[in-house]
Amino acid sequence: MSINSFGHLFRFTTWGESHGPALGATVDGCPPGVSLTAPMIQQWMDKRRPGLNKNTTQRNEPDTVEILSGVFEDRTTGTPIQLMIKNTDQRSKDYGDIAMTFRPGHADITYHQKYGHRDYRGGGRSSARETAARVAAGGVARAALAQLAPQVQIKGYMTQMGTKSINPAHINWGEIDQNDFFCPDAAAAAEWEDYLAWLRKDDHNSVGAVIEVVARNVPAGLGAPIYGKLDTDLAAAMMSINAVKGVEIGEGMAAAALTGRDNADEISMGPDGPVYSSNHAGGVLGGISTGQDIVVRFAVKPTSSILSPRKSIRLDGTETEVITKGRHDPCVGIRAVPVGEAMMALVLLDHLLLDRGQTGGVRGPIG
């Protein structure tokens, strides 16, 4: 059994391969009456699409999304929404040399060990190309959130490329869309530009990254204790993105170095309800949102497809060296930013609907 669906009440299933004729998503559980058009989804697809600048793969896909069902007269009907994105610039011949060879760092070997038959063209389902379908589904979630919780804002950005990090004091959301790296620190973005150019052209190498996704104005009360935790689903959502190797909520791993006094976010009463002195919890306590910013970070490994030779084995067990040809991202973390935003939107909408179904939005009074 292959599990290709995610979510509870708002659920999406992705389908398709990197070099197949198309890929897409089937979205089920979207409330009826939500304003939705292809251009509304396309604005998010354009942030993720390849070939936009020299710092990402030069595979030039328009990533045009088509809505095949579930929408009538620009409004959702409450039935499954089928989204399709055609592949138009795949070059499968680039992968002929590795049809019988396992690329180090890729899922080639584990797919073969599990299924005994794999699509070696671009990695099939394990390719980052699969994330285009998630962004399309996320576009539907964003449209529903805009109607059900219009105050919610979701923003993702890169905080680290390799060993090079932003200065937290220089974070400016206005800078994020002004450079190729979704970087909120203009000075860091300029440094990353030079570094990635050297890495790609001279070192024939790639590098990993850290992405932070923040959701502002999320209402308190989303999520449930134990198995229905909001942060459990957020962690699963981000970890499910291809190439992600670690996820943190709030302080994350750094919380291990704090004392209880340092870590606990003190609470006082403000004019509009509880006010927290800090946000070490990342906006989630006991699996339930506090009303503060939801803060999630995830680490993306370096792209494994590089022009530097790496030792591996062939299908017959003989040893060999692999140089992966083709068009690949020198830092796949760049285009992972809009994917992280999409997954945040998908989880938040799902939990908003779950809460509405269980509590009707009723909250315990304070003050």
N, C-alpha and C positions, 0 to 999 in steps of 0.2 A: 504493500500500500504506500503510495506516494502522497504526501500531504501538501497540497498546493493552495490551501485556503487559510485565511486568517480573519479573526474577529468573532464576535458573539452575535449580537443583534444586527449590527452593520458588518457584513461579511463580504470579502472579496476573494476571488480565485484568479490567479494569473496563469496564463498559458502561452505556449510558443517558445521558439528557440532563437538563438542569436543569428543564425543563417537560414532560418526557415522563411517562408513567404510572408509571414506576419506574426505578431505577438499581440497580447492584449490582456484584458481583465473582464471578468463578469462580476458585477457588483450587485449584491442582494441585501435587502433590508433598508434601502434608502427611503425616507419618508416621502409620501406623495406631495406634489405641489411645490417642490423646490425648483426655483428658476435655474435652468441648466442648458447651456449651449456648448457646441464644440469649441468656439473661441474662448469660453470661460475656462475650459480645461487646457487649451493650447498654451495659454500664458505660462502655465507651470511646466508644460512639456518643453517649451523653448528655453527654460533655465537649465534643463538637464541635457538637452540634445547635444550630440557630438559634433565636432567640426566647426565650432563657433570661434575658436581662437587657437593659436599655436601651442598653447599649454595643455591641450587635451587631444584625444585621438583625432586623426584627420579623416576617419570614416564619416562621410557626409550624409547623415540621415535627416530628412526634414521632420521626422517624428510626428507626422500629421495624424491626429486622432480622429477617428470616426465613431459616432454614436449609432449603433445598429438597432437598439431596442430600449424600452423603458422610459422614453421621453416622447412626449407628444405636445406640439405647439409650445416648445421650449420650456416645458415643465415636466418634472418626473411624475410617473404614473403610479409608483409604488411597486412595480414589477421589476424583474431583473434588468439591469442596465448592462448591455454588452458594448465593450469598447475595443476597437481594433486599431493597431498601428502597423502599417505595412513596412517591411524591410525593402529598401531600394538600392543600397550601396554595399551589400555584402560581397566580399571577395573570397570565396571558399577555397580557391586555388592556393591561397597563402598557407593553408593548413594541410596540404597534401603530404608534406614531408613528415608531419608528426602524427599521421593516421595510426601508425603502429608504435608510437613512442609516447611515453608518459612525461609530460612537462613538469619539472620540479615546481612545487608551490601551487600547482593547480589541482583541481578535483578529478583530473583524468583518471588517475589510478584508482581512486575510491569509487568513482562511478563504474569503472570496469569490474572492480571486485564485487560490487553490489549487484549490478544488472547484467554484466557479461556482454553488454552491447551499448555503445555510446555514440553520440553525435560529436565528433571531434572538431567540427567546424566552429571555431570561435568559442568552444566550451559548452555549446548547447544551452541547457538551463542554468549551468553554473556561471555563465557569462554575466557581466555587469549590464549587458543589454536587457536582461530580464527586468531591471529596475524601471525601465520606461513604463511598463504596465502598472507598477506601483504608483508612479507619479500621476498617471491618468486616473487611477482609482482615488488617489489623494485629492485630485481636482474635484471629484464628485463630493468627497467629504468636506472640502473647503466650502463648496457651494451650500451644502446643508448647514454647516456651522455658521455661515454668514447669515442664515435665516433664523436658526435656533439660538445661537449665542454670538451675536454680531460684535460683541465687545472683545472676543478672543483674538489675539494677535500671535502669529507663529513666525519665528525667524530663526534661520540656521546660518552658521558661519564657521569658517575654519579658524581654529585657534593655534594650530601647530602643523608645520610641515617638516618631517624629519626631526632634527634637533632644534629647529628654528621656531620660536614661539612668539606670539603677539605680546605686547605690553598691555596687561589688563586695564591699566589706567588710561589707555588710548582707545578703548572700545567705543566705536561710533557706528550705530546702525546705519547712518546715512552713507557710510563708506562701503558697505557690503556689496552693493550693486555697481560700484564705480571701478572695480578691477576684476581681473579674470579669476580670482581665487575666492570670491565671496569672503573676503578678509575685512574685518572691521577696523583694522589698524593700517592706515595708508603707508606708514614707514615700513612695516613688516611686509606688505604686499610688494613693494619695490625691491626689497631684498630677496623675496621668494622668486621674483621674476628672473633675476640674474642666476640664482642658484639652480632653478629648474632648467634653464637654458643650458647651463654647463652639464648638468646631470644627463639631459637628453642627448645633446649633440656630442659631447666629448667623452663622457663616462659610460655611455650606452647602458644606463641604469635607471632605476625608478626609486620612489620614496613613499613612505606612508604618511598618514596625517591624522589629526584629531579634529572632529567636528562637534560643535556645541549647538543644540537646538533648544530654544527658549519659547515657552508659551506664556503669554501675559494675559491677565484678566480672566483666568480660568476660575469658574465658580468653585467654592468650597463644597465638598461632599461627593465628588466623583471617585469611584472606586469602592472596594469592599474589603473587609478583613480577610486574611489568609489566602484563599485561592483566587479571589477576584481582585487582587490589589492592582491599582492603577500603575504603580511602578513595575509590577511583574509583567504586565502586558507591554509597557513601554520598553522594558529591557528586552523582551522577546521580539518585539517589532524591530528594534534597531539591530539586534544580534542576527536577525534573519536576513539582513541586507548582505549580499555577496561581498566578501573581502573584509567584513567587520570581525574583529578579534577581541574586542572588549567594550563594555558598556558601564557607565557610571551615572548615578542619580545624585544630584547635589554634590556634597563633598566626595562621594564615592570612596575610592580606596584611601584617600587622604584622611578620611574620618578615623582610620585606625591609629593615626598619630595624635589625635586630639584627646583631651580629657572630657569627662562628662560635663564639666562646667563650661568648657569651651564650645562643645558641640551643641548643647541644648539651646534652641532658639527661644529666648525669653518672650513672654506675651504680656501685652498691656491692652487696656481698653481704649479704643479710639472713638471718634464721633460716629463712625459708620460700622463699628464692630471691632473684632480682635485685630491687634497690630503686633507684628513680630519684629524683634530687634535685629534679626539676621535671617539667613535662609540656608543654613547648612543642610537642611533636610531636602532641599531641592523642590519644595512645594508639595511634598507628600509625607504624611505621618500615618503610620499604621496601614498603609496602602490606600489612604483617602486624601484627596487634594485639600490643601489648607486655604486656598485662595491666593497664595503667593505665586510668584513665577515658577512654572515647572521647568526645571533645568536638567537636561540630559546631554551627556557626552558619549561619543563612541570613537574608537580607534580603528582606522582602516589600514590594513597591511599594504606594503609596497606591491605594485603590479608585478605579477610573476612573469609576464611576457616581456622579456628583455633580449637585447641583441648580444649580451655577454654569454659565452658558452657555459652551460651548467651540466654536471654529470647526472645521468639518469639511466633507465633501462628501457628496453623495447618489450613488446608483447611476448616475444619468445624468450625473454629473460636475459638476453645479451646486453652488455653494458654499452653505453653510447654517450655522446655529448649533444646537448640540445641548444640551438639558437632559435628563438621564436620570432619568425618573420611576421609581417602584417602591421596593422595600425593600432597602436595601443596607447592608453593614457600613461604618461610618465608619473602622474600622481592621481590615482583613481579617486582620491579623497575629494578632489575639486567638484566633480559631478555627483558625489555622494551627498552634497549639501541639500539640494532640492529633494533628494530621496528621503533624507532624514526628516525634512519638513513634512513631506507627504505622510510618512509613517506616524508622525506626531498627530497630524490631523485625523488620520484614520482611527487611531486609538482614542483620541479625545471624543470624537463623535460617537464611537461605539459605547464608551462609558457614559456619555451624556444620555443616550437612549436607554441604556441599562438602568441608570438612576431614575430617569423619568418613569420607566416601567415599574420600578420597585417602590419608590417613595413619592412619585408625583411631584418631585422638586421640593417637598416639605423639608424644612431644616429645624433643628433644635434651637430654640431661642436662647440668646445670650444677652444679659443686661436688661 
